[in-house]
């Protein structure tokens, strides 16, 4: 019998009040693509962090190619041929591809960095694995898929034979996913072993040789993807069938809740990050904003919220009232709700209790404030209602936000915004990084809000989400709105084509 590339036995990891991994077993064959799936909080990330040396297990045994190992740092895992491509890329935007790849592992010649040797090694790796990169390009100029290829080459450069990929498709359009899968199959053909964490079960079934399902910190099953369906995998994960977003009959009326006319925002170099953008969102409508990340979506949100100034000549109206010069506080008090893309950095105080998190962005308004003072008692009552109404699973409202799973953190953020009865809700990537159960809950909240007449601006890179929820779609490319589409007649591939510039506004291939 061939020795497994990785064998984890009885891995247990405890945190205060939580058992993240409970006697988990995982066996990964040499040269296979092995997917690990499960709800948020199921223990996938913890298990991979243990394998990569970022965490130490409390109990259990790890074998790499038959030899027992105990890693106390990623450097030790790298020395054993294990590399990890994180969901949030670990690249320096102001450095070139070459500099990013060799950073910390630079070849030396007479005490200096041997750039020519580094270039030769990099070009050889790219050619060998079909990873198309340009060593002298600045990382800040790269598309998301190109950045991911740099991350893969970065771990290969360090000699990795076992690659861990954490949610690698979460920021990719379909064409980029296809390219990634081609790269992974090439790596597999060359004998590399790949551990692949994903929430998108159809993708898992398309790429994996073996799938292990974790649930509540335990190994539920290891299955052959050729013998299971996505629905069966979802049932193993969460005990219910796989949810999907679905468009309902249009509820929009003629009232325009949000209107942008000729809005331009300059970046730090005084170039247009948002270039003459016009759009409108009606009451009872979900307007989807599609685009590869970094094409102006963030600046669009910040302009609406008042976090960025717009250039003269542009106009932002909320229910017909000009708000372009309003402060962020005044816009929030006018009931513009906001679900941020990164709940950890922009949506939560991770070490604060839930009742304090529930007032963020609303701390000057009732029920959280009474005059100029915060009302602790009413804040706690309001938080209790949010937790109950939005099914935030927590032992107590005094629990820290950090202790919640990603899905429950997101439900708290959405509950906080919805409880304030917004006129307009901006939802940025509302289901990113959460499991299928929480995903279904978030989608239902957005549909309910739409039915109740709320205007929603949905910014997402999840094409299924956009096509399934939005009444209308606009596509952003290089800071401009380049297309307006009907989700009912647009395929994911067509939408991906508009997002990457492969299709023009008439729908013809370039």
Secondary structure by P-SEA (a helix, b strand, c coil): cccccbbbcbbbbbccccccccbbbbbbccccbbbbbbcccccaaaaaaaaaccccccccccccccbbbbbccaaaaaaabbbbbcccccccccccaaaaaacccccccccccaaaaaaaaaaaaaaaaccccccccccccccaaaaaaaaaaaaaaacccbbbbccccccccaaaaaaaaaaaaaaaaabbbbbbbbccaaaaaacccbbbbbcccccccccccccccaaaaaaacccccbbbbbbccccccccccbbbcbbbbbccccccccccccccccccbbbbbbccccccaaaaaaaaaccccccccbbbbccccccccccaaaaaaacccccccccccccccccccaaaaaaccccccccccccccccaaaaaaaaaaaaaaacccccccccccccccaaaaaaaaaaaaaaacccbbbbccccccccaaaaaaaaaaaaaaaaabbbbbcccccaaaaaacccbbbbbcccccccccccccccaaaaaaaaacccccccccc
